[in-house]
Amino acid sequence: MTVDQNISSRINLMRLLLICGIVFVHVPYDADASPFVGPDGPFDWLRVYLGESLFRIGVPCLSAISGYLLFQKGYESFDYGRVLSSKSRTVLLPFMLWNFLLILFVLAVQRLGMGIGYFPDLWHAGAWDWLNYAFAFSDYPVNLPLYFLRDLILCILLSPVLVFLVRKAPAMTLGVFFAFAVFPSLDTMIFLKNSILFSFTLGIAVAIHKVDVKMLDRYAPIALAVLLATSFALSLGLLKQGPDYPTGLHVSRNLLAVAGALLVWILSAPLVRTRPGQALARTGTLSFWTFCAHYPLLVVLWMFWNRYADASLYPLFYVGAVLITFGVIFASHQMVKQRIPALYDVLTGSRGKRVKQPIRSHETTASRPASASQETR
């Protein structure tokens, strides 16, 4: 099975949009600026809606895409040894480099008496803490969003087992993994986010069983209405009950995150036919760069804000931090890509070498290779 250019463009578009959404999830705040106790009214709801409800769909959708692309050519052509060799360069190495670069920065600023309380206290951390901070052994790394790459690596290591299960018993396998993804009381013990295991395996199942990923495209208006209505309703409950959500809200949020992956995929069909959608689908490695770089930038901006600004102006920080982060990411991406290409290739896992311009959606043909979609996560 191959991926045609329409699917390739949709995947690239969804990656960038979802990762930009993840930026909103990680905008920092403290107890005084919490949306659950803050005085900012509708703005507090907007923060909960974006960070706690709508954009929680990002990780499950990205996981499903990764599983799908891993087996896009079918089970017979899957070469485990070759996959491990490739992923060590495209996933493991960038994980280590981005995380270690932040560790070096944190060590430096904490040596100067700054950064305590914003980043883990690395100078007084024990051996087990260091295993987690550096390698995400059993907890989150210093560059917190990179837990996704950690769990993705684990999924790749388990991929022969996962593909065997979805070939022999797809419904049972997905049902069990779905329960782990939705119910907070269940724990796989080895994944930091159980939704990644379910979504990755779902992507494998879709590829292996040759499910038509375009069959629901005509329902895009319905998908949009469902996504907006459910995320809106959930955000109201989260704002009222948070930050310590009852079990029912936890389950509801997990359900939306998992089901939302399908809804946003359906929505990508009309979006990719627009001029902005086509332009965003051609941004290539900018999505990966954004994912790896946004968290340190947000925390550093938060450090400076708390040092020099009034806490009552938090809405200004929220908007300004997001805009500055996107601006710095875009500028740094272009600068490193053009001026230090060797470093750029390493930090992006050599993704840029395989990215080609996707063609317009109306030129789609299933017979053409989809180089952009084969860009390894």
C-alpha positions in Angstrom: 0.0 0.0 0.0 1.3 3.5 -0.9 0.2 6.8 0.4 -1.0 9.2 -2.3 -0.1 12.9 -2.4 -3.4 14.0 -0.9 -2.8 11.9 2.2 0.8 13.0 2.3 -0.2 16.6 2.3 -3.0 16.1 4.9 -0.5 14.3 7.2 2.0 17.2 6.9 -0.7 19.8 7.5 -2.1 17.9 10.6 1.4 17.6 12.1 2.0 21.3 12.0 -1.5 22.4 13.2 -1.6 19.8 16.0 2.0 20.7 17.2 1.1 24.4 17.1 -1.9 23.4 19.3 0.4 21.6 21.7 2.2 24.9 22.3 -0.9 26.2 24.0 -1.0 23.1 26.2 2.4 23.9 27.6 2.1 27.7 28.3 3.2 27.8 31.9 1.4 29.4 34.9 1.5 29.3 38.7 -1.2 29.1 41.3 -1.8 32.8 41.2 -2.4 32.7 37.4 -4.4 29.5 37.4 -7.4 29.6 35.1 -9.4 27.7 37.8 -9.0 30.4 40.4 -8.0 33.4 38.2 -10.0 36.7 37.8 -9.9 36.8 34.1 -13.3 35.5 33.3 -13.8 34.5 29.6 -10.0 34.5 29.1 -9.7 31.8 31.8 -12.2 29.7 29.9 -10.3 30.2 26.7 -7.1 28.9 28.3 -8.9 25.8 29.6 -10.6 25.3 26.2 -7.3 25.4 24.2 -4.9 23.8 26.7 -7.1 21.3 28.6 -9.7 20.3 26.0 -9.3 21.0 22.3 -5.6 20.6 21.8 -5.3 17.4 23.9 -6.1 15.6 20.7 -2.6 16.4 19.4 -0.6 13.5 20.8 -3.1 10.7 20.0 -3.4 12.0 16.4 0.3 12.2 15.9 0.7 8.7 17.4 -1.8 7.3 15.0 -0.1 8.9 12.0 3.3 7.4 13.2 1.8 3.9 13.4 0.1 4.2 10.1 3.2 5.4 8.2 5.4 2.7 9.8 3.3 0.0 8.0 2.1 2.0 5.1 3.7 -0.4 2.6 2.2 -3.4 4.3 3.3 -6.1 6.7 5.3 -8.1 4.1 7.8 -5.2 3.5 8.4 -4.4 7.1 12.1 -4.9 8.0 12.5 -4.6 11.8 16.2 -4.3 11.7 16.1 -1.5 9.1 13.4 0.3 11.0 15.4 0.3 14.2 18.4 1.6 12.4 16.4 4.3 10.8 14.5 5.3 13.9 17.7 5.5 16.0 18.7 8.4 13.7 15.3 10.0 13.2 13.8 9.7 16.6 16.3 8.6 19.3 19.1 10.9 18.3 17.0 14.0 18.1 15.4 13.1 21.5 18.8 12.8 23.1 20.2 16.0 21.5 17.3 18.3 22.2 17.0 17.0 25.8 20.7 17.2 26.5 21.0 20.7 25.1 18.3 21.8 27.5 20.0 19.9 30.4 23.2 21.8 29.7 21.3 25.1 29.7 19.5 24.3 32.9 22.8 23.3 34.6 24.3 26.6 33.6 21.5 28.9 34.7 21.0 27.0 38.0 24.7 27.4 38.7 24.0 31.1 38.5 21.1 30.8 40.9 18.3 31.0 38.4 15.8 28.5 37.1 15.0 26.7 40.3 11.3 25.9 40.4 11.0 26.3 36.7 13.1 23.3 35.8 14.1 20.3 38.0 16.9 21.0 40.4 19.6 19.1 38.5 22.5 19.9 40.8 20.9 18.1 43.7 19.2 15.3 41.7 19.9 11.7 42.6 20.9 9.0 40.2 17.4 7.8 39.6 16.2 11.3 38.9 18.9 11.8 36.4 17.9 8.6 34.5 14.5 10.2 34.1 15.6 13.8 33.4 18.1 12.6 30.8 16.5 9.5 29.3 12.8 9.6 30.5 13.4 6.1 32.0 10.2 6.1 34.0 9.2 9.7 34.2 9.2 12.9 32.1 12.5 14.3 30.7 13.7 17.8 31.3 12.4 18.8 27.9 8.9 17.7 29.0 7.1 17.3 25.6 9.8 14.9 24.4 8.1 12.2 26.5 6.1 11.6 23.2 9.3 10.6 21.4 10.2 8.3 24.3 6.9 6.5 24.1 7.1 6.5 20.3 10.5 4.7 20.6 8.9 2.2 22.9 6.0 1.6 20.4 8.6 1.1 17.6 10.5 -1.5 19.7 7.2 -3.3 20.3 6.0 -3.0 16.7 6.5 -6.7 15.8 4.3 -7.6 18.8 1.7 -4.9 18.0 1.4 -5.8 14.3 1.0 -9.5 15.3 -1.8 -8.7 17.6 -3.7 -6.4 15.2 -3.4 -9.0 12.5 -4.7 -11.9 14.6 -7.2 -10.1 16.9 -7.6 -6.5 15.9 -10.9 -5.8 17.8 -9.7 -7.4 21.1 -6.3 -5.7 20.9 -7.7 -2.2 20.2 -10.4 -2.7 22.8 -7.9 -3.5 25.5 -5.6 -0.7 24.6 -8.6 1.7 24.3 -9.5 0.9 27.9 -6.0 1.7 29.0 -6.1 5.0 27.1 -9.4 6.1 28.5 -9.6 5.0 32.1 -7.1 6.7 34.4 -7.1 3.9 36.9 -5.5 1.5 34.4 -1.8 1.8 33.8 0.5 0.0 31.3 3.4 0.6 33.7 5.8 1.3 30.9 4.2 4.1 28.9 4.0 7.6 30.2 0.9 8.3 28.1 -1.3 5.2 27.5 -3.1 7.0 24.7 0.0 6.8 22.6 0.0 3.0 22.7 -3.6 2.8 21.6 -3.4 5.4 18.8 -0.1 4.0 17.5 -1.6 0.5 17.3 -4.8 1.9 15.7 -2.6 3.5 13.0 -1.0 0.1 12.4 -4.4 -1.6 12.2 -5.6 1.0 9.6 -2.5 0.4 7.5 -2.4 -3.4 7.8 -6.1 -3.9 7.1 -6.0 -1.3 4.2 -8.8 0.8 5.7 -9.8 3.6 3.3 -8.7 6.7 5.2 -10.8 9.0 3.0 -14.1 7.2 3.4 -15.4 9.7 5.9 -14.2 12.9 4.2 -17.6 13.9 3.1 -18.7 14.2 6.7 -16.2 17.1 7.5 -19.0 19.6 8.4 -20.4 17.1 10.9 -16.9 16.3 12.3 -16.3 20.1 12.8 -19.6 20.5 14.6 -19.0 17.5 16.9 -15.5 18.5 17.7 -16.4 22.1 18.6 -19.5 21.0 20.6 -17.8 18.3 22.6 -14.7 20.3 23.3 -16.8 23.3 24.3 -18.9 21.2 26.7 -15.9 19.5 28.2 -14.1 22.8 28.8 -17.0 24.1 30.8 -16.9 21.0 33.1 -13.1 21.2 33.4 -13.2 24.9 34.3 -15.8 24.3 36.9 -14.3 21.2 38.5 -10.5 21.7 37.9 -7.8 21.5 38.5 -8.5 18.2 40.4 -10.9 16.6 37.9 -13.3 13.9 39.1 -13.0 10.5 37.4 -15.8 11.2 35.0 -14.2 14.3 33.6 -10.8 12.5 33.3 -12.5 9.8 31.2 -14.4 12.3 29.1 -11.2 14.2 28.4 -9.4 11.0 27.4 -12.3 10.1 25.2 -12.2 13.4 23.4 -8.5 13.2 22.9 -8.7 9.7 21.3 -11.9 10.3 19.3 -10.7 13.8 18.3 -7.9 12.3 16.3 -10.4 10.9 13.9 -12.4 14.1 13.8 -9.4 16.3 12.9 -8.3 13.8 10.3 -11.7 14.2 8.6 -11.4 18.0 8.9 -8.0 17.9 7.1 -9.7 16.9 3.8 -11.3 20.4 3.2 -8.5 22.2 4.9 -5.8 20.9 2.6 -7.6 22.1 -0.4 -7.3 25.7 0.7 -4.4 28.0 -0.2 -3.3 28.3 3.5 -3.6 24.6 3.9 -1.4 23.8 0.9 1.1 26.3 2.1 1.3 24.9 5.6 1.5 21.3 4.2 4.8 22.4 2.5 6.5 23.6 5.7 8.2 20.2 6.2 10.4 19.9 9.2 9.1 23.1 10.8 6.6 20.9 12.7 9.3 18.8 14.3 11.4 21.8 15.1 8.4 23.4 16.8 7.7 20.3 18.8 11.2 20.0 20.2 11.9 23.7 20.7 8.7 25.3 22.1 8.8 24.1 25.7 12.2 25.6 26.7 11.3 28.9 25.1 8.0 29.1 27.0 9.7 28.4 30.3 12.5 30.9 29.8 9.9 33.5 28.9 8.0 32.7 32.0 11.2 33.1 34.1 11.7 36.6 32.7 8.1 37.5 33.1 8.0 36.6 36.8 11.2 38.6 37.4 10.1 41.8 35.8 6.3 41.9 35.3 3.1 42.1 37.3 1.3 38.8 37.8 -2.0 40.5 37.3 -1.1 41.0 33.6 -1.0 37.2 32.9 -3.2 37.4 29.8 -0.6 39.7 28.3 2.1 37.0 29.0 -0.1 34.2 27.6 -0.6 36.0 24.3 2.8 37.4 24.0 4.6 34.2 25.0 2.8 32.2 22.3 3.5 34.8 19.6 7.2 35.2 20.6 7.6 31.4 20.7 6.2 31.0 17.2 8.4 33.8 15.9 11.6 32.6 17.5 10.9 29.0 16.3 10.3 30.1 12.7 13.4 32.4 12.6 15.7 29.8 14.3 14.4 27.1 12.0 15.2 29.1 8.9 18.5 30.3 10.2 19.9 27.0 11.2 18.6 25.3 8.1 20.3 27.8 5.8 23.5 28.6 7.8 24.3 25.4 9.7 22.7 22.6 7.6 24.8 19.8 9.2 23.5 20.7 12.7 20.0 21.2 11.2 20.0 17.6 9.7 21.1 16.1 13.1 18.5 18.0 15.1 15.7 17.1 12.7 16.8 13.5 12.3 17.7 14.1 8.6 14.0 14.6 7.9 14.7 17.6 5.5 16.6 15.4 3.1 13.5 13.4 2.3 10.9 16.1 2.2 9.6 17.2 -1.2 7.0 19.7 -2.1 3.5 18.1 -2.0 1.5 18.7 -5.1 -1.9 20.3 -5.1 -4.7 18.1 -3.8 -6.6 18.1 -7.1 -3.5 16.6 -8.8 -3.6 13.6 -6.4 -2.8 10.2 -7.8 -2.3 7.0 -5.9 0.4 5.9 -8.3 2.8 8.7 -7.2 5.2 8.2 -4.3 4.5 10.3 -1.3 8.0 11.5 -0.2 6.7 14.0 2.3 4.6 11.4 4.1 7.5 9.0 4.3 9.4 11.6 6.4 10.2 9.6 9.4 9.0 10.8 12.7 
